[in-house]
Amino acid sequence: MTRWLPRAWPLLPTLLVLAAVAAMIMLGVWQLKRAGQKEALIAEVRHNPALAPRSFPAVGPVTPEVTFRRSSLHCLRVVGWQVEAGRAADGSAGFRYIARCTTGAEGQGALVALGIGGRPDMKPGWAGGNIEGWISKEPDHRSLIQQLTGPEVVLRPMLVAAASPVAELKPTALPSPDDIPNNHRSYAVQWFLFAAVAFVIYVLALKRRETRAGADS
């Protein structure tokens, strides 16, 4: 058991390596916890699209009981657009146009995923109005490190329009629990592997240094 272990362990480098290994293990455990939470969320929202429509939430967070529920809102005025990659209901890829609306109600206004266009520089001729669709939440573009170390962010509700009122835009793919990413278990395995590899490499480096020191003496 101890033959492959070095006889001497330098204090400071060993502490640094062990701290890094512990951090990677903690990240792996956190990912496993997130996997369980995500699986519970998917199971809870799977039946939501078939339920009766409900009012559009004025503020976030978007809770599981309203996620993917049918809803509607009245966009008084479009104050801006957000464009990002998206997928249309027919399976084609394109650019998703998200309208930032004022609604006249208290809260953060409303986001509406209006449809999918073929290019990112369109100017949709939609100034507002009644729109029906499904409740989702705004995209989260933070990196994993930002999610871990940054402040908590409450994502705003977003309505995914069932039909686009703009002829140039295809309807967005309908929200589905199957589209909720749940790669946390694979991420956990990766962090555990990183921890094991880092420790093994450090041990091999110490053994190599120990062998060279023995040869020189």
URGI-V905586 format. One record per run of one state. SS is the DSSP state (hx for helix, st for strand, lp for the rest). FROM is the first residue (numbers start at 1). TO is the last residue. If there is no record, write none. Layout:
BEGIN
SS/FROM/TO, SS/FROM/TO
END
This chain:
BEGIN
lp/1/10, hx/11/45, lp/46/47, hx/48/50, lp/51/69, st/70/75, lp/76/76, st/77/88, lp/89/92, st/93/102, lp/103/109, st/110/117, lp/118/128, st/129/137, lp/138/143, hx/144/149, lp/150/156, st/157/161, lp/162/169, st/170/170, lp/171/171, st/172/172, lp/173/176, hx/177/179, lp/180/183, hx/184/216, lp/217/217
END
